[in-house]
Amino acid sequence: MPKVCAFAGKGGVGKTTISGMLVRYLVQEAKEAPILAVDADPNSNLNEILGTEVHITIGDARELLKKEVPAGMDKDTWMEMKIHEAIIENKGFDLLVMGRPEGTGCYCAANSLAKKHIDLLKDNYAYVVVDNEAGMEHMSRLVTTDVDHLYVISDASARGLLTAKRILELVSELNLNIARTHAVINRFQDKERFGLAQLADEKGIDVAGVIRYDDTIVEGDIRGYTVFSLDKKSVALQDAYSLFEKTLWGKE
């Protein structure tokens, strides 16, 4: 069975970048392959972080499901074919993009088919890394039913930590099958150290790790970097790797 790692958090906290860092870590450092990366954010840009091009998404297939299924082919078989067509193969990892959200009409059946086939597909991989959409409402619509590690990403602000707390509470309320949760503070600056500890304590959040603010990440965003082009001296990359080693392997 693969290990499934998912990322959640409010918009703009850097969860897509950290998702990409985990893919790089598993490919280059942990030597874990094959890996399936799933971009479940309608504002899809995990492919840009990973340096790949997208030609078809699950959202595209969902839109076509009602009108392009050939005579004699059932919808289940057609969706399975389209999901395999949507897999973008790369060195060490594959990428699957969920794409746009539901349009007009009811797509419950299409969504159920997509979820079913992703659950079947993931058994071909050692790890599945899922970048979820921002916010909390999507948590009940996770694209896979079993998650080994849920990383809830926040910044050091009171609002960010409150959102993280709400996501963690919602996970419990929905009785989702998530083995472990990890609260992570991104873009951390030393001047925030005391305030962060106090805020986290007030919100009742156990912080698994922090990822420091890194100018190279900001510059990379402007220049259109990929996580594979980041120098190993990047403090954010070093912190992310330490976080993964601690949470996945129990290394301190």
KOLDO-503871 format. One line per field, with one value per residue (C-alpha): x, y, z. Coordinates in steps of 0.25 Angstrom, whole numbers. Example, Ala and Ser with C-alpha at 12.3 -4.5 7.8 and 13.67 -1.06 7.14 Angstrom:
BEGIN
X c(49, 55);
Y c(-18, -4);
Z c(31, 29);
# end
This chain:
BEGIN
X c(0, 5, 7, -2, 3, -7, -6, -16, -17, -22, -19, -5, 3, 12, 6, 8, 22, 24, 16, 26, 38, 32, 32, 47, 51, 44, 50, 65, 67, 59, 60, 45, 39, 30, 22, 9, 7, -8, -12, -26, -26, -35, -25, -15, 0, 7, 11, 18, 25, 29, 33, 23, 12, -2, -10, -23, -29, -39, -48, -47, -51, -63, -68, -68, -74, -88, -86, -74, -75, -75, -87, -84, -75, -79, -76, -67, -58, -58, -54, -43, -37, -37, -31, -19, -18, -17, -5, 7, 20, 33, 46, 43, 29, 16, 6, -9, -17, -31, -34, -46, -58, -71, -79, -94, -102, -100, -86, -87, -86, -74, -67, -69, -64, -51, -49, -51, -41, -31, -32, -29, -18, -10, -7, 3, 12, 20, 16, 4, 6, -7, -8, -22, -30, -29, -38, -46, -59, -52, -47, -60, -57, -42, -39, -34, -41, -28, -17, -5, 0, -8, 1, -7, 1, 0, 8, 11, -1, -13, -22, -14, -13, -28, -30, -20, -27, -41, -36, -30, -43, -51, -43, -47, -62, -63, -56, -47, -37, -25, -14, -6, -7, 5, 3, 14, 18, 23, 31, 36, 45, 53, 46, 33, 39, 33, 20, 18, 20, 10, 0, 1, -1, -13, -19, -16, -7, 5, 14, 22, 32, 35, 40, 48, 46, 55, 58, 62, 47, 42, 52, 48, 33, 37, 46, 37, 46, 43, 46, 57, 64, 65, 80, 82, 87, 72, 68, 54, 58, 67, 55, 45, 55, 57, 41, 39, 50, 44, 30, 32, 43, 44, 58, 61);
Y c(0, 14, 25, 37, 51, 62, 77, 87, 102, 115, 122, 128, 121, 113, 99, 96, 100, 90, 80, 81, 80, 67, 61, 66, 60, 47, 46, 51, 49, 37, 30, 26, 24, 23, 35, 41, 56, 60, 75, 76, 91, 97, 108, 98, 102, 90, 86, 99, 97, 83, 88, 80, 83, 79, 75, 69, 69, 61, 73, 73, 58, 61, 72, 62, 50, 54, 56, 48, 34, 25, 16, 2, 8, 10, 22, 15, 9, 23, 30, 20, 22, 38, 37, 29, 39, 50, 45, 53, 44, 50, 45, 39, 44, 45, 56, 56, 70, 70, 83, 92, 90, 85, 93, 94, 81, 70, 63, 54, 42, 47, 51, 38, 31, 39, 37, 22, 21, 30, 20, 9, 16, 20, 5, 6, 16, 16, 30, 39, 54, 62, 77, 81, 94, 105, 106, 96, 93, 83, 74, 65, 64, 58, 51, 39, 32, 29, 39, 35, 49, 62, 74, 87, 99, 112, 125, 131, 140, 139, 137, 126, 119, 120, 114, 103, 100, 99, 90, 81, 81, 78, 66, 61, 64, 58, 45, 45, 33, 41, 34, 46, 62, 71, 87, 94, 109, 114, 127, 127, 139, 139, 152, 144, 133, 137, 142, 129, 120, 128, 128, 114, 111, 120, 113, 99, 95, 86, 91, 80, 89, 102, 106, 119, 131, 129, 141, 130, 125, 139, 142, 128, 132, 144, 137, 124, 114, 99, 92, 84, 97, 101, 101, 91, 103, 109, 110, 107, 94, 90, 92, 85, 73, 73, 73, 61, 53, 55, 53, 41, 34, 39, 45, 57);
Z c(0, -3, 7, 4, 9, 7, 9, 14, 18, 15, 2, 0, 11, 2, 3, -12, -11, 1, -7, -18, -8, -3, -17, -19, -5, -8, -22, -20, -5, 0, -13, -12, -26, -33, -27, -31, -29, -30, -31, -25, -25, -36, -37, -42, -41, -35, -49, -50, -37, -42, -56, -65, -75, -74, -86, -80, -66, -58, -59, -74, -74, -64, -74, -85, -78, -81, -96, -101, -96, -109, -111, -105, -95, -80, -73, -63, -74, -81, -68, -65, -79, -78, -64, -70, -81, -71, -64, -67, -67, -62, -57, -43, -42, -49, -48, -48, -49, -44, -51, -50, -40, -44, -54, -56, -54, -45, -45, -33, -41, -49, -36, -30, -42, -42, -27, -29, -40, -33, -21, -31, -38, -25, -22, -34, -26, -13, -9, -13, -10, -11, -12, -7, -10, 0, 12, 20, 12, 3, 14, 12, -3, -2, -15, -7, 5, 13, 17, 25, 27, 26, 27, 31, 26, 33, 34, 48, 48, 57, 45, 39, 52, 54, 40, 43, 56, 49, 39, 50, 57, 44, 41, 55, 53, 39, 44, 32, 31, 34, 42, 46, 45, 45, 47, 40, 40, 27, 24, 39, 43, 56, 61, 61, 70, 84, 78, 70, 82, 90, 79, 76, 91, 91, 79, 85, 73, 74, 63, 57, 50, 44, 30, 30, 21, 9, -1, -12, -11, -13, -25, -31, -31, -39, -49, -50, -43, -40, -27, -35, -38, -23, -18, -6, 2, 2, 17, 13, 6, 17, 27, 19, 18, 33, 34, 25, 32, 45, 41, 31, 37, 52, 51, 59);
# end
